[in-house]
Amino acid sequence: MTHYESQTAQTRSKVEAPEQNLHQNRKQLTIMGFPWPFYLAFLVVIIAAIFLNVMPVNIVSGMAIAMIIGGALKYIGDSIPVFNTFGGGSLLCIVVPALIVFTGLFPQEFADLADSFYNELGFSELVVTGLIVGSILGMNRKLLVSVGARFFFPIIAGVVTAFLVGALMGLITGFGVGRAVMLVVGPVMGGGMAAGAVPMSEIFASASGGDAGSFLEQIAPAVIVANVVCIVVAGILNGIGKTVKAKSFSGEGRMMRKGDFDYSKASDEAPLTIKDITVGLVLSITIYMVGEILSSLIPGLHAYVWIIVVAAVLKIFNLLPEHLNLGAEQWYNFISHAWIPAVLVSISAGMVDFDAIVEIASDPRYLLIVVVTVIVAAAAAGGAGMLVGFYFVESSISGGLGMADMGGSGDVAVLSAAGRLELMPFLQIASRLGGAMMLIILSIMAPFLL
């Protein structure tokens, strides 16, 4: 270290020490990086603007209500003991705004602004495209090539079994084969809400000529209930894994019975930079336009399907420099951190009829099909995984529950309940690529079953 560097380091430590001590003394709670009194003031301003009806219908107003209310709900839900293990923050973001609109606690303009912000102003396309492109390009290619093909066997086994059993349950209960497959099993296995149920509802609307909001009301309860069931099943599998002595049953967090693989991602080591976010944004919106062009040329497939295909080709054939893949992944990370609560609030307030959700979710046939779907998917994924060299418990959690939980927050909750956080890369494959695969499958099936 040079004399200049030594002096600089000493000066920095003298400056930072009082700040660190002051921070430690205050021990203030923070919400989205802000000390809670500041955030509470922001929330008061937003609520006042809603009741005074002074918010113009534009992207700034929409972002304000969605991000600030979403941040507050996410913080509250994630701070409640026990409830936070079930993805409490995300659940509050999904349920509370719809309940507020349903009870009339906020004026109707709140719901109208949320709906316009998410749909008419294009926030939906920006977020969903960023999640799809970033999730695929951000995958570890070596892991994808070496383990991915093998890992898709339990994923496909879980999906096929879930579809078959779900169709049978729909037939037996009188719920309907088409309704069971498209409105229950598909959403459950679709990879969550923002990157799963939302584009799925748009695909269904495009295929049937219906309304995306109406479809979302029908499929959102399946995603929410399935997430809770996944967490419970994960805890049960963890307990059973500690008692069953068969060598191939539980790997205590190790996926492969043989071999050693690197599960790291580029963004695990790289700091988030403005340059990376800019690269990811430009790359994702360009791929979005490619998807729209291909969709116009081949109208049978939704633009989101083409976005998935283009991103997958770019990743599998290694057509992009690594710094561009990193940018896409960092853009994904930014959206996940900053905008997912805003997405859920916008969907809940603007597109979800709480009364309709209660009516749908109160149907015992609907709930039964959701629970059975999760259980059979987990069992089939576990059994198929054993055939290709995985442990049953780890394959069941990764290939089955990873497909059926609520995406990112669901992955964390499931792995926390299972005591296997080291499986996160596999659940990311299930949620990201498995969820993308479900969108393609359902877009093909939609014209025939809806």
C-alpha positions in Angstrom: 0.0 0.0 0.0 1.4 3.4 -1.0 1.7 6.3 1.5 -1.1 8.1 -0.2 -3.4 5.1 -0.1 -2.5 4.6 3.6 -3.4 8.2 4.4 -6.6 7.9 2.4 -7.6 4.8 4.2 -7.0 6.4 7.6 -8.9 9.5 6.7 -11.9 7.3 5.4 -11.9 5.3 8.6 -12.0 8.5 10.7 -14.9 9.8 8.7 -16.9 6.6 8.5 -16.4 5.6 12.2 -18.7 8.4 13.6 -21.3 7.6 10.9 -21.2 3.9 11.8 -21.5 4.7 15.5 -24.3 7.1 14.9 -26.1 4.5 12.8 -25.6 1.8 15.4 -26.9 4.1 18.1 -30.0 5.0 16.3 -30.8 1.5 15.2 -33.6 2.8 13.0 -35.8 0.5 11.1 -35.6 1.1 7.3 -38.1 0.5 4.6 -36.7 0.3 1.0 -33.6 2.0 2.3 -35.3 4.9 4.1 -35.5 5.4 7.8 -39.1 4.6 8.8 -40.2 8.2 9.7 -39.2 9.4 6.2 -41.1 6.5 4.6 -44.2 7.1 6.8 -44.1 10.7 5.6 -44.0 9.5 2.0 -47.0 7.2 2.6 -49.0 10.1 4.2 -48.3 12.2 1.1 -49.4 9.4 -1.3 -52.6 8.7 0.7 -53.5 12.4 0.8 -53.0 12.7 -3.0 -55.3 9.7 -3.5 -58.1 11.2 -1.4 -57.7 14.7 -2.9 -57.8 13.1 -6.4 -55.0 15.3 -7.6 -52.9 12.5 -9.2 -52.8 12.7 -13.1 -53.0 9.4 -14.9 -49.4 9.0 -15.9 -46.4 6.7 -15.2 -45.2 8.9 -12.3 -48.5 8.8 -10.4 -48.8 5.1 -11.0 -45.2 4.4 -9.9 -45.8 6.5 -6.7 -48.8 4.7 -5.4 -47.6 1.2 -6.4 -44.0 1.5 -5.1 -44.7 3.3 -1.9 -47.8 1.3 -0.8 -46.1 -1.9 -2.1 -42.9 -1.2 -0.1 -44.9 -0.6 3.1 -47.0 -3.8 2.7 -43.9 -5.8 1.8 -42.1 -4.6 5.0 -45.1 -5.3 7.2 -45.7 -8.8 5.8 -42.0 -9.7 6.0 -41.9 -8.5 9.7 -44.7 -10.7 11.0 -43.3 -13.9 12.7 -44.5 -17.2 11.1 -46.5 -15.3 8.5 -43.2 -14.1 6.9 -42.2 -17.8 6.3 -45.2 -18.1 4.0 -44.1 -15.1 1.8 -46.1 -12.7 4.0 -44.9 -9.5 2.2 -45.9 -10.7 -1.2 -49.2 -12.1 0.0 -50.1 -8.7 1.6 -49.2 -6.9 -1.6 -51.5 -9.2 -3.5 -54.5 -9.3 -1.1 -54.6 -5.9 0.7 -55.0 -3.5 -2.2 -57.9 -5.6 -3.7 -59.5 -5.6 -0.2 -59.1 -1.9 0.1 -60.9 -1.3 -3.2 -63.5 -3.9 -2.4 -64.4 -2.2 0.9 -64.3 1.3 -0.6 -61.6 2.4 1.9 -59.9 4.2 -1.0 -61.7 6.0 -3.8 -62.3 4.3 -7.1 -59.7 6.6 -8.7 -57.0 4.6 -6.9 -58.0 1.4 -8.7 -58.4 3.2 -12.0 -54.9 4.7 -11.7 -53.4 1.3 -10.8 -55.1 -0.4 -13.7 -54.0 2.3 -16.2 -50.4 2.3 -14.9 -50.0 -1.4 -15.2 -51.8 -2.0 -18.5 -52.3 1.1 -20.6 -49.0 2.8 -19.7 -47.0 -0.3 -20.4 -45.5 -1.0 -17.0 -46.6 -4.7 -17.4 -44.6 -5.2 -20.6 -41.5 -3.5 -19.2 -41.4 -5.6 -16.0 -42.4 -9.0 -17.5 -40.0 -8.7 -20.4 -37.2 -7.7 -18.0 -37.9 -10.7 -15.8 -38.1 -13.2 -18.6 -35.0 -12.0 -20.4 -32.9 -11.5 -17.3 -33.9 -14.8 -15.8 -32.8 -16.8 -18.9 -29.7 -14.8 -19.8 -28.7 -14.7 -16.1 -28.6 -18.5 -15.7 -25.2 -20.1 -15.3 -24.6 -21.5 -18.7 -22.3 -24.3 -17.5 -24.9 -25.4 -15.0 -27.6 -25.1 -17.6 -25.6 -27.3 -20.1 -24.3 -29.9 -17.6 -27.2 -30.3 -15.2 -30.1 -28.5 -16.9 -31.0 -31.1 -19.5 -31.1 -33.8 -16.7 -33.0 -31.5 -14.3 -35.7 -30.9 -16.9 -36.7 -34.6 -16.6 -38.1 -34.3 -13.1 -39.7 -30.9 -14.0 -41.4 -32.4 -17.0 -42.5 -35.5 -15.0 -44.0 -33.2 -12.4 -45.8 -31.1 -15.0 -47.2 -34.0 -17.0 -48.4 -35.8 -13.9 -50.0 -32.6 -12.5 -51.8 -32.1 -15.8 -53.1 -35.7 -16.0 -54.2 -35.9 -12.4 -55.6 -32.3 -12.5 -57.7 -33.2 -15.6 -58.9 -36.4 -13.9 -59.8 -34.4 -10.8 -61.7 -31.9 -12.9 -63.6 -34.7 -14.6 -64.4 -36.6 -11.3 -65.5 -33.5 -9.4 -67.4 -31.9 -12.2 -65.2 -28.9 -12.1 -64.4 -29.4 -15.8 -61.2 -30.8 -17.5 -60.4 -27.6 -19.4 -61.0 -25.4 -16.4 -58.9 -27.6 -14.1 -56.0 -27.7 -16.6 -55.9 -24.1 -17.7 -57.2 -22.2 -14.6 -55.7 -24.3 -11.8 -52.9 -26.7 -12.8 -51.3 -24.3 -15.3 -51.2 -21.3 -13.0 -49.9 -23.5 -10.1 -47.1 -24.8 -12.2 -46.5 -21.5 -14.0 -43.6 -20.0 -11.9 -45.4 -17.4 -9.7 -47.4 -14.2 -10.2 -45.4 -11.5 -12.0 -43.7 -13.7 -14.6 -46.2 -16.5 -14.6 -49.9 -15.7 -13.8 -49.8 -12.2 -15.4 -48.5 -13.1 -18.8 -50.5 -16.2 -18.6 -53.8 -14.2 -18.2 -52.8 -12.1 -21.2 -52.1 -15.2 -23.3 -55.5 -16.6 -22.3 -57.2 -13.4 -23.2 -55.5 -13.2 -26.6 -56.4 -16.8 -27.4 -60.1 -16.6 -26.3 -61.0 -13.0 -26.9 -61.7 -12.6 -23.2 -60.4 -10.1 -20.6 -57.0 -10.5 -19.0 -58.2 -9.1 -15.7 -61.1 -11.7 -15.6 -58.7 -14.5 -16.2 -56.3 -13.2 -13.6 -59.1 -13.2 -11.0 -59.6 -16.9 -11.7 -56.0 -18.0 -11.6 -54.6 -15.8 -8.8 -56.1 -17.8 -5.9 -54.5 -21.0 -7.3 -51.0 -19.3 -7.2 -51.5 -18.0 -3.7 -53.0 -21.2 -2.2 -50.3 -23.4 -3.9 -47.6 -21.3 -2.4 -48.8 -22.0 1.1 -49.2 -25.7 0.3 -45.7 -25.8 -1.1 -44.2 -24.4 2.1 -46.1 -27.0 4.2 -45.0 -29.8 2.0 -41.4 -28.6 2.1 -41.4 -28.8 5.9 -42.9 -32.3 5.8 -40.3 -33.5 3.3 -37.5 -32.1 5.5 -38.9 -34.0 8.4 -39.3 -37.2 6.5 -35.8 -36.8 5.0 -34.3 -36.9 8.5 -36.0 -40.2 9.4 -35.8 -42.3 6.2 -32.4 -44.0 6.0 -32.4 -45.0 2.3 -29.2 -43.6 0.7 -31.0 -42.3 -2.4 -33.8 -40.5 -0.4 -32.3 -37.4 1.1 -29.0 -35.6 0.2 -29.4 -33.0 3.0 -29.1 -30.2 0.4 -27.0 -32.0 -2.2 -28.9 -32.5 -5.4 -26.6 -35.0 -7.2 -25.8 -38.4 -5.8 -22.5 -38.1 -7.7 -20.5 -35.2 -9.2 -19.7 -31.7 -8.1 -21.0 -28.6 -9.9 -20.5 -24.8 -9.6 -23.9 -23.2 -8.8 -22.7 -19.6 -8.8 -24.0 -16.8 -11.0 -22.1 -13.8 -12.4 -24.1 -11.3 -10.3 -23.2 -13.2 -7.1 -19.7 -11.5 -7.3 -20.4 -8.4 -9.5 -21.6 -5.2 -7.9 -24.8 -3.6 -9.3 -23.8 -0.7 -11.5 -25.7 1.9 -13.6 -24.0 0.6 -16.7 -25.2 -2.9 -16.1 -28.8 -1.7 -15.5 -28.7 0.3 -18.7 -27.4 -2.6 -20.7 -30.0 -4.9 -19.3 -32.8 -2.4 -20.0 -31.8 -1.8 -23.6 -31.3 -5.5 -24.2 -34.6 -6.5 -22.8 -36.7 -3.9 -24.6 -34.9 -4.8 -27.9 -35.7 -8.5 -27.4 -39.3 -7.4 -26.6 -39.5 -5.7 -30.0 -38.1 -8.8 -31.7 -40.8 -10.8 -30.0 -43.5 -8.4 -31.2 -42.1 -8.6 -34.8 -42.1 -12.4 -34.7 -45.6 -12.5 -33.2 -46.9 -10.3 -36.0 -45.4 -12.6 -38.6 -46.5 -15.8 -36.9 -49.7 -14.7 -34.9 -50.3 -18.1 -33.5 -47.9 -17.5 -30.6 -47.9 -14.6 -28.1 -45.0 -12.2 -28.1 -43.9 -13.4 -24.7 -43.4 -16.9 -26.1 -41.1 -15.4 -28.8 -39.2 -13.4 -26.2 -38.6 -16.7 -24.3 -37.4 -18.4 -27.4 -35.1 -15.6 -28.5 -33.5 -15.3 -25.0 -33.0 -19.0 -24.8 -31.3 -19.2 -28.2 -29.0 -16.3 -27.2 -28.0 -18.1 -24.0 -27.8 -21.7 -25.1 -25.6 -20.9 -28.2 -23.5 -18.3 -26.2 -24.2 -15.6 -28.7 -23.8 -12.6 -26.3 -20.7 -11.4 -24.5 -20.8 -12.2 -20.8 -21.1 -8.5 -19.8 -24.4 -8.3 -21.7 -25.7 -11.4 -20.0 -24.6 -9.8 -16.7 -26.4 -6.6 -17.6 -29.6 -8.6 -18.2 -29.3 -10.4 -14.9 -28.7 -7.2 -13.0 -31.7 -5.6 -14.7 -33.7 -8.6 -13.5 -32.2 -8.1 -10.0 -33.2 -4.5 -10.0 -36.8 -5.3 -11.0 -37.1 -8.0 -8.4 -35.8 -5.8 -5.6 -37.5 -2.5 -6.5 -40.6 -3.3 -8.6 -42.1 -6.6 -7.6 -44.1 -5.2 -4.7 -45.3 -2.4 -7.1 -46.3 -5.0 -9.7 -48.3 -7.0 -7.1 -50.1 -3.8 -5.8 -51.0 -2.7 -9.3 -52.4 -6.1 -10.2 -54.3 -6.3 -6.9 -55.8 -2.9 -7.0 -56.4 -2.5 -10.7 -57.2 -6.0 -12.0 -58.5 -8.2 -9.2 -62.1 -8.3 -8.0 -61.8 -9.4 -4.4 -65.4 -10.6 -4.3 -64.7 -12.8 -7.4 -61.6 -14.2 -5.8 -63.4 -15.1 -2.6 -66.1 -16.9 -4.6 -63.6 -18.8 -6.6 -61.4 -19.8 -3.7 -64.3 -20.9 -1.6 -65.1 -23.7 -4.1 -63.9 -26.8 -2.4 -63.2 -28.5 -5.8 -60.9 -25.6 -6.7 -59.0 -25.9 -3.5 -58.8 -29.7 -3.7 -57.3 -29.6 -7.2 -54.7 -27.0 -6.1 -53.6 -29.2 -3.1 -53.5 -32.4 -5.2 -51.6 -30.6 -8.0 -48.8 -29.6 -5.6 -48.5 -33.0 -3.9 -48.5 -35.1 -7.1 -46.1 -32.7 -8.8 -43.7 -33.0 -5.9 -44.0 -36.8 -5.8 -43.5 -37.2 -9.5 -40.5 -34.8 -9.6 -38.9 -36.7 -6.7 -39.4 -40.1 -8.3 -38.2 -39.0 -11.7 -35.2 -37.3 -10.2 -34.0 -40.5 -8.6 -34.0 -42.1 -12.0 -31.4 -39.6 -13.3 -29.1 -39.5 -10.3 -30.8 -37.0 -7.9 -31.9 -37.5 -4.3 -35.7 -37.9 -4.0 -36.2 -35.1 -1.4 -34.0 -32.6 -3.2 -35.5 -33.4 -6.6 -39.0 -33.2 -5.2 -38.4 -29.8 -3.7 -36.5 -28.3 -6.7 -38.4 -29.8 -9.6 -41.8 -30.0 -8.1 -42.2 -27.3 -5.4 -39.9 -25.0 -7.3 -42.4 -25.0 -10.2 -45.5 -24.7 -7.9 -44.5 -21.9 -5.5 -44.8 -18.2 -6.0 -41.5 -17.5 -7.8 -38.7 -15.7 -6.0 -40.3 -15.1 -2.6 -41.9 -18.5 -2.8 -38.5 -20.1 -3.5 -37.0 -18.5 -0.4 -40.0 -19.6 1.8 -39.9 -23.1 0.5 -36.2 -23.6 1.0 -36.3 -22.0 4.5 -39.0 -24.5 5.5 -37.0 -27.3 3.9 -33.7 -26.2 5.5 -32.0 -26.4 2.1 -31.2 -22.9 0.9 -28.3 -24.3 -1.1 -30.8 -25.6 -3.6 -31.7 -22.0 -4.7 -30.1 -22.4 -8.2 -32.3 -25.3 -9.0 -35.4 -23.6 -7.9 -34.4 -20.6 -10.0 -34.2 -23.0 -13.0 -37.6 -24.3 -12.2 -39.2 -20.9 -11.6 -37.5 -19.2 -14.5 -37.1 -21.7 -17.3 -39.8 -24.1 -16.1 -42.2 -21.2 -15.8 -41.2 -20.0 -19.3 -41.8 -23.6 -20.6 -45.3 -23.5 -19.0 -46.2 -20.3 -20.9 -45.3 -21.9 -24.2 -47.3 -25.1 -23.4 -50.3 -23.2 -22.2 -50.3 -20.8 -25.2 -50.5 -23.9 -27.5 -53.3 -25.4 -25.4 -55.3 -22.3 -24.8 -57.3 -22.2 -28.1 -58.5 -25.8 -27.6 -59.3 -25.8 -23.8 -60.6 -22.2 -23.1 
